[in-house]
Amino acid sequence: SYALRRVWTPPVGGVAGGVAIAGRSVITAAAHPGSVPGASYERPATRWPNLRPEEPPRTTLVVLEA
C-alpha cells in the first residue's frame, strides 16, 4: 500500500506482502527478494534478510513497531 511504502520499502527485486495492523505494530512480508533479471542462486541481487554471503535471499516476515 502507498502508506506502507512511505515507512518501509522491500529489498531490491522484492515486493511488500499484505499488511496487518496490530496495536502499534505494522506486520508485512518481504516476498521474492532479489527477483531481478540476471540474478541467480550463485549471484543473487541481494542476500536479504541476513545479508550473509553463504545464505540465499528468502521471504521474511517484517514487523515495524511504532
N, C-alpha and C positions, 0 to 999 in steps of 0.2 A: 504494500500500500504506500501511497505517497507520504503519509505521516511517518511511517516507519523508516523510509529512506532518508528522512531528514535527521534521524537519530543514528541509524546503522545501515551500512551498505555491505552486502555479502562479498566474499573474496572474489578475485578475478575468475570469470567464467561461471560463477555460481549464481543462484537465484535465492531470494528470500522465500521461505515456505509460508504457510498460513501463519496468522498472528492470533495469539490469545493474550488477554489481559487478566492478570490475577493480582488483585490488590494494587501494589505499586510496581509490579513486575510486568514486563512485556516478554512473552515467550514466542520464539520463532525458530526457524531452522535455516542453516546454510546448506542448500542442496546442490549437488553436482559441482562442487568447487573444482576449478581447473578445466572445465569443459570448453576448451577453445580449439580452433583448428590447429593442427600440428602438434598438440600435446599428446604425450604417451605415458605409459607407466614408467619408462626409463627416464623420460624428460618431461615431467609434469609442469604445468603452468603455475602451480602453487603447491605447497605442502600443507595447506590448511587441514586441520586446526593446530597440529603440534609443531609444524614448521621444522621437523627433524628430517635430515637428508635420507634416512633409512625408511621413512614411513610415507605411504602414498596419501593423496588427499582423500577425504571422505566426508560424507554428510554429517552434520553435527547440530545438536540442539543448542540454541543460544538463549540465555536468559539475561535480560537487561534490567537492572534494578534502578529505580528512581531515587 
